[in-house]
C-alpha cells in the first residue's frame, strides 16, 4: 500500500550547535546503516521530485520562485504531493519530508531540468532576492512579555529560533549561489550522494567559507544543497536589473 505521509510537516530545522536535518526512514529494508539509509532516501527524494517536475513543471517553478513557506506550500501547492510519482520511483514505501525538504528537492530537480546544458555565469545583474518573512527581535520580545502561558512562551521561543535560522539559511544560500554560479550549477547537476558530489562540494568550499558569519555552523548535505538550489534557481529566473543608459 502506497502512503505519502507528512509531506509538509512543519517541523523546521533543529536549532542547536549543529543544524541537523531529520530524514525519516523509508519502510523497506534495503539500507542497513545510517549512511546507506540517507543515501537511499536522498535518491528517492531526487527521483520523486524529478517525476513531479516532468508532470507539473510550471507549478513547481512558481512554488520555488514565490519562495513560499511550508504553510503556504500546503495551502497553494498540495497538488505537487504526487503519490503516483512516489509509487513510480519507489514502489511500496513510506516517505516523509521534514521542514523544507520538499522545496529543496523541487528546486534541485528544476535546476537539473532547466540548466542541464548551460547556466548563468554570474548574478551581478540580479537584485537581492526578497527575503523570507522575518520576525524582528523587538516584536518577538514584546509578544513574549504579554504571553502568560509558560507552554506557549516555550513554543513562541522555539518558533522564533526556527524563523531566525531559516532566514539566515536563505541569505546564506543566496550568498553561496552568487559566489560561483558555474560551480554551483555543476554541483547541483551531480546525483545526490553520487561519487562526484563531494568533489564539487570541495570546489565550493571557498564560497561556503566566504559566506559564513562569525562562528561555525555545520550543515547536513541535504540542507546545504537544498538552500543553495532554491536560491540559485530564484536568482537564475529573476528579471535582470536595468543597465545604466539602456532603454526602458
N, C-alpha and C positions, 0 to 999 in steps of 0.2 A: 504493500500500500504506500503510495507516494504522499508525503506530507512536507510542505514548506512552512516551517514554523518560525514565529517571531522575527519575520523578515525585517521589520522596522523597530525592533526592540530598542527603546530609548535609554540604553544603559550608559552610553557615553564611554569615555576613557577612564581608566583607573588613574586617580591622581595620587601620585606618590613620588618618591625619588626617581622612579623609573615610570615612564608612560607605557603601560603594558596593554596590548590588545588581546582580548579573550577570543579564542577560536573554539567554538563549541564542537564537540566531536560528531562526526557523521556516524550513521547507525551500523554500517557494515564493518567487518573486522579485517580490512586489508592492511592497515598500518599497525605496527607493533610497538612503536615508541613515540615520544613527543615530536621529534624531528620529522619522522615519517608521517605522522598524523597532520602536522602543519603543512607539509608538502602536498599531501593528498587533498586537504581542504582548500589550499590555495589553487590547486589545479582545477578542482570542481568549480570554485568561485569564478575563475578565469573563463572556463568553458561555458558556464551558465551565463555570464554577462555577455560573452561573445554571441551566444544564441539570442539573447534579448535584444542586442543591438541590431542584429540582422533582421529581426522581426519588427522592431519599433525604434528605429534609429532616431527619428525626429523627436519623439517624446523623451527619449533618454538624453539626447543632446540638450533639450530645453531644460530638463531637470538639473543637469550639471551646470549649464550656463547661468541658470537662475540662482544657483547656489542655495537651494532650499535646505532647511534643516530636516531632521527626521520626522518631526510632526507634520510639516508641510508635505514631505515626500509621501507619507501615509495618506494624507487627505487628497493630494492632487495627482499622484502618480502610482496609485496602488495597482494599476493595470500592468505595470512593469514587473510585478512579482509573478512571473510567468511559471506556474508549476509544470507546464508542458516542457519548457526548456530544461528545467531541472531533471525531469524524467528522461529527457532525450540524452543528456550528458552524463547522468549519474545513476539512472535506474532507481531502485527502491532504497532511497536514503532519506535521512532527516538532516537538514542543514539550517543553521541559524546564523543570521548576520547580526552582530552586536555593534551598537554605535553607528559609525559612518561606513562600515564595511561595504554596504551595498553601493553607496555613492563611489567609494574607492574602486570597486570592481567595474562599475559602469564607465567611469572616467578612463580607466585603463583600457577597456575594450574600445572606447571611442577613439582614443589616440591610435590604437592599432588599426582601426578601420579607416580613419581619415588621414593619417600621416605615415602610412607604411612606406611610401616611396620617398617622400621629402617632407620637410617641415620648416618652420621659421628659423632663420639664422640668429636673430636676436629679437628682443621685445622692447627695444628702445623707443619705438613709436607707439607703444601701448600705454595708456594711462593706468595708474594704480587701480587694481580691482576694487570693487565695492566690498568693504569688509563684512564679516559676519556681524550680526547684531550683538553688541557687547554691553553687558550690564556694568555700569560705572560703579566704582567702589563706594563713592559717597551715597549714591542711590541705594545700593545694597545695604549699607550700614544703617541708613535711615529706616528702611523697611524692616531690618532685623531688630532694631531697637523697639519698634512698635509691636512686634510679634511676642505674645506671652507664652505660647506653647513651646516647651523645650523640644519636643519631637519635630515640630515644624521649623524651629530655628536650626536644628541639625540638618534637616533636609534643604533648607534655604542655603546654608553654608556649603553643602555638597554641590548643589546646583550652580552656585556662584563659582566654585573652583572649576567645575566642568566647563562652564561658559568661558572662563578666562583661558583655560587650557586650549579649548577648541579654537578660540580666537587667535591665540598665539600660534597654534599649529597652522592655521590658514595663512597667516602672514609669513611664517617660515617657509611653507610650501611655495608661495609666490616668489620669495627671495631666491630660493634654490632654482626654480624654473627660469628666472631671469638671469642667473649667473652664467649658465651654459646650456641654452636651449638645444643645440645639436646633440650634446652628450646626454641630456635628459631624454630626448626622443629615442635615442638608441637604447638607453636603459629600459624604457617602457616597452620597447619592441621585443625585449627578451622575454622568454617564458618565466613566470614566477617560479623561483626555486630551481630554475634550469642552470646548466653549467656556466652560461655567460653572464648571469645576473650579477654575481659577486664581482666579476672583473669590471663591469660597467659601474657598479657602486663605488669601486675603488677609484675609478677615473673622476668621480664626482666628490670625492672626499674634501678637496679644497673648497668646493661650493658649500657643502654641508657645514664646514668649519666657519666660513666667512659669514654665514647667516645666523650663526649661533650667538645668543646673548651671553652675558656673563654666567658662569656656572656651566654645568653639564647636564644634558638630558639624554636618556637612552631610548631609542625607538625600536620597536619591532619592525621587521622589513615591510609588513603589510601597511602599517601606519605611515611609515616613511614614504613608501612608493605611492600609496593612495593619496596622501595630501599633496604630493608633488604632481601626480597625474591630474587631479582636479584643477589645480592652478595652471598647469601647462595648457590644458585644454581650454580653460576660460580665457587665458591670455591669447592663445592662438586664434580663437574665434572672435576676439574683441575687435571693435572697429578701430583702425589706426587713428591716432590723433592728427589733426591737420598740420601739414608742414608750413612753416612761415613763408608767406608770399604766394601760397597756392590759391587757386580759385575756390570759392565757397558756394 
